[in-house]
Amino acid sequence: VLDFTTEADYRLSTKGFPITAKMVEARVPFLSDQERLDTGRDDRPGRMNNIIFAFRLSSDTIVPGGDGSPMIFTLRGPEGFLFAEDCLGTVKVAEAEVFGGSARWPPEYAIWPSTAAVWSAMNCM
């Protein structure tokens, strides 16, 4: 029997950082038990964990200054969170890879256009 009346973790808040463009929505999607297995999701303390982040930006293309330079999107974890040292190869954005196995994205998510790519990872640790 599960008891959801007792908190298992401590509440946490952390100091934020400046942003340049509003992000309309950001969340960690609910996963079925099979999706958790397929994606390597493991929320136990001290375990390696693969997390899916869903977000919606305020416009399809945000290019600061309008000079054609690529937008830099920064993903940071809370204080104490460690990304893998060589994390670039672990970032997945293709529909066939995100939810594991042969699962496709649920209809509420848009597929990334081919022009949107992860091309660099800096300061992963």
N, C-alpha and C positions, 0 to 999 in steps of 0.2 A: 504494500500500500504506500503510495507516495503522499508525502505531507508537504504541501506547498505553502504552509503558513509560517514556516521557520526559514529565515534567510540562511543560505549555505555559504555565501561570500560576503565580505565586507563591502560597503558602499564605497565608491571611488569617484573622485573628481580630479581633474588635472588642468593646469593652466593651458589656455589655448595659444594659438599663434595667428598672426595677421593673414587675412585673405584678400584677394583682389577681385574675385567674382563670386557672386552668391551661388551656393549649391542648394538647389531647391529641396532635395531629399537625399538622405544617406541612411543605409541600414545594413544589417547583417540578415539576409533572408532566412526564414524558417526552412529547415531541411527535413525530409522524411528520413526514417532510419536507413533506408537503402542509399539515399543520397549522401548521408553522413559516412557510410562505409565506402561508397564509390569515390568520394572526394578526400578521404583521409582526415575527416573532421574528428578531433579528439579534445574535448574541453577539460580534461583532467589536468590539474596543476603539474607543471614541469614536463609535460609531454609536447612533442612536436605536433603542430596543429595547422591544418590548411583551412583558411577562412575565406568565404566568399563575401565580397563587399558589393553592394548595389548602390548606385548613386544616379542622380539626375541633375544635370547642370541647367543653368538658367537659359542657355541657348545652345544650338547645335555646334556652333563654332565660336570659340572665344579666343581671339588673338589680340593680346594686349598691344596697343599702339597701331594695330592694323597694318603692320609692316610685312606680313606674310611669315613671320617667324612662328615656330611651333609653340603651342601652349605647354607650359610645364605644370604637371599635376603632381602634387606631393601627397604621398600617403604616409602617415605617421601613426605608430602605435602608442599606447599609453606608456608613461614612464615605467621602465623596467622591462618592456617588451623588446625582444630581440628578433630581428629578421635574420634569415640565413646569410652568412657572409657573402656568398655568391648567389644573390637572390634574383637576378635578372631572369635566369632560366626557369624560375618557379612561378613567375607571374603569367597567368593564363587569361586570355581574352577571347579566344576563338570559341564559338558556340559548342563545338564538338568536345571541348576540353574542360569547360568550367564546371559543369555538374557531374562529371565523371561518366565512365562507360559510354553508352550510346545516347544518353539523355540529352534532350534539346532544352533550350531555355524556355521557361514558362512564358505564356503569351504576354504577361505584363512587362517583360524586359525586351528592349530593342537590341538587335545584333550590332556590334561595333562595325562601323564602315571600314572598308579596307584601307582608307587613308589614316585611320586612327591606329597607332601602333605603339607598343612599349619599346623604346629604342635605347633606353639608358636607365641605369640604377646607380644611384650615388649614395654613399653613406648608409649602407644597408644596416649596419650594426648600430 
